[in-house]
Amino acid sequence: MQSHASFSDVSELQLSVRGPVFTPADPGFAPEVAAFNLSTQHQPDLACGALDAEDVSTAIRWAAERGMPVAVQSTGHGATNAIEGGLLISTRRMLELSIDPIEKTARVGAGVRWKAVVDLAATFGLMGLCGSTTDVGVVGYTLGGGLPILGRKYGFASDHVIAFELVTADGTQRRVTKDENSELFYLLRGGKGNLGIVTAMEFHLFPGSDLFAGGLYYDGEHAAAVLEQFSDWVTSLPQEASASLAFLRLPDMDIVPEPLRGKFVVHLRYAYQGDAAVASQLLEPMRQSAPFMMDGTGPLDATQFDMIHQDPDQPVPVRERGFLLDRLDSGAKEAILRHFGPGVESPVLMAELRLLGGALAKSAEGEDTVGARDAAFSFFMAGMAVPPLAELLPVVFDAVREDLRDASNGGTFVNLHGHFVDAEDRERAWGPTVRERLRKAKAELDPKNMFSFGHVVGLPVIDQTVLLEDVVTAGGDAVLNS
């Protein structure tokens, strides 16, 4: 599909929406389309900073009339593959946030980050089911399923959605609940961005008290002993406890605590909700597995979730790859140590095993499209996408995946899938039955495949070339609403 948009077309969009509209010639274009992942450089032909659902609806209808593909971005944490051409709708200005402390529910706009929800909910003694960092957008995280810190106790974030507000490819605004548009409700919970743009979402909150969490750091020379104990320890953990184990090659930078700077370390991440004495006792086998460098575990306030994984809080250029494991047997452990153990030179900054199971294994609201229900672990790798490491990462990712093939279930969790390499890979997060249901819904709601960016299924990839010669030659004068 090829479309043409003239300067007058862009002016029409400017006058039709409340938010700003940018072309590549405008000074505000680059920051508008920038992703948190600096290795992903989006190059849309236009960007629209939506202020509300009506802006989103208007922009989608405008693009549809011109045969232009549409992408959406809030924070850009999940920006693994670059957007080329088309219209990028930025939702980061859609910051509606309210909490009902009686019903223990929250309502968020598409631009709200978990940090805002966590802080406000804590004033009522509540918490939301955020993941390893509160810097990500609530909506995008939840559309991929959302793997919470306390997921083994509560399940995926998408299990607890009450309602979505969705704009489909024809610009129609729909409210989607279990009882209203039930098939869409099923598909949106884990189906990512296949079927439209979610402009708002309502979901349940949970008690935020009695948290015991944090991390243990071991010198990397003890990696084999720690991994061996971890594989045994997790088999008896109650579902109130969640855990992950990361092999980290930390840079020699000020952002890293002094004892860990420039070191290869193993980081056990742990979270438990309940009696602190029980939580500490459960952790004891891992404390005894090897000498540790730092113990950062203890009672934790619900606003301190970021202390557990300590993910980067500043944009960085990374490449990522993830997949799911059925088991952590001797062959899998040997493969992990062969690639990430002591003495190994690797461009991978982090390799992580995250324990699944517990409440993650069953949906709280009937069917959904989350692809990690049956797995035992998520395995995830990330490396700095800078020369010469950037060229090495895909080779290492492929080799690790091959060496862990026997322990893998063949699937991925879409939020931790990472960069996809082809059409088959981009839809690997969903099994055959789910893919067919997504394809059927997409054929009905988006027959021209307007939403063709990111992790989407099935329909032929459209020609995303959009010609804006008139805009470019006009120098992009004043293509910005105030």
C-alpha positions, 0 to 999 in steps of 0.5 A: 500500500502506498499513500500520499499526504500533502502539506494541506493534508498535514495541516488538516490533521493539525487543525483536527487534533488538540495535541501537537503534530510533527514532521521530520523537519520540526525540532520537536520530532526527534524527542517525540519519536525517541524510544527508551531503547536508544538502539531503536531509531524510529523513522515515521513520516509523521508524529501526533502527540495525542492528548485524549481518545478523541485525538487518537480516533481523529488521527487514526481516521485521518491515516485510514483515509490516506492508506497510512499505517499507524504505530503507537508509543508511550514510553518506548521501553518495548521498542525493539524494532524500529518504525519505518514510515507511517504515522506514530501516535504518541500517547505519553501526554494521556496522563489520566490517573484516578484510584477508588480506594473503596473498590480498590481499583485504578483507572489510567490513561495510555501515557501513565507509567507505573511509578505514578500508580505505585506512589498514589496507590501507596497512600491508600495502602494499595499496590498495582501489579508492576514489573521489574521497573516502575518506569514502563507504561501501564497500558503497554506492559499490561497488553503484553500480559504484564509479568509482576514482581509478585506474579506468582501470588497474583498472576499476570497484570492482564488477569486483573483488568476490568476494562479497556477503552480501545480505538480500532482501525476505523476510528471507533471508540469501544469499551471492552470488558468481560461482558461487553465485547468479550472476544476483544477482552480475551484478545487484548489481555496478552495480544499486544497491539494487534487490534487498535490503540488502548487509550485508557484502562481500569484494573484491580489493586491489591494490599500493599503491606507486608512486603519483604524483598530485595536482592543478594549479590554473589561474586560470579566465581560462585555462579555454578553453586548459586545456580545449582542451589537456585534450581533446587530451591525454587521447586519448593517455594510457595506462590507467595514468593517470586524469584529470579536469578541474573548473571550480570557483567556490570560496567565500571560506571558511577551508576553501579554501586562501588563493590559491584562496579566492573564486576561479574556478579550473580544477582538473586532477586526475591519478593515475598508478601506475608510474614517477614520471618517466614520470608527470611527463612525461605531465603536462607538456603540461597544465603547459604549457597555461597558467600555473598557480597551484598544482602539488600533483602528486608522489609520493603515499602510498596513504593520501592519496587525498583530496588529489587531488580535495579533496572536502568532508569536512564535510556540505554541502547540495548538488544534483547532476546527472550524465550520460555523454558519448561525446566532447569535440568542439568543440561540447561544449567550446563548450557547457561554456565557455558555461555555466562559462567566464570571466565566467559567473555560475553557481550551479554550484559545480563542473562536472567532466569525468572521463575514462573508458575503459581498464580501465573499458570492460570487465568483469573478471568477465563481465557486470554492470550498470554503465552507464558502460562505453561512455562517454568521459567522465562529466560531473557538476555540483554546486551549493549547495542554499541560497536563492536558488541552489537554485531556479536549479540545476535550470534550469541543469542542464537547460540544460547537459544540453540543450546537451550532448545531441549529445555525450551517449550518453543514459545516466548513471552511477548513483553520479554521477546526482544527484537524479532528477526522475521514474520514468523518470529514476531508472532511466536509469543502465541500458540496456533489457536490464539494466532488464528483468533487474533488473525480472525479479529484483525481481518474484521477490525483491521482488514488493511493491516493499519496496525502493522508494527511491532508484535502483530500476526498474520496479515501480509505486511503492507507497503509502509512507504508514505510520501510526504514530498510536499511537507519535506520541501516546505521545510515543515514550517509550523507543523505544531499545535500549541 
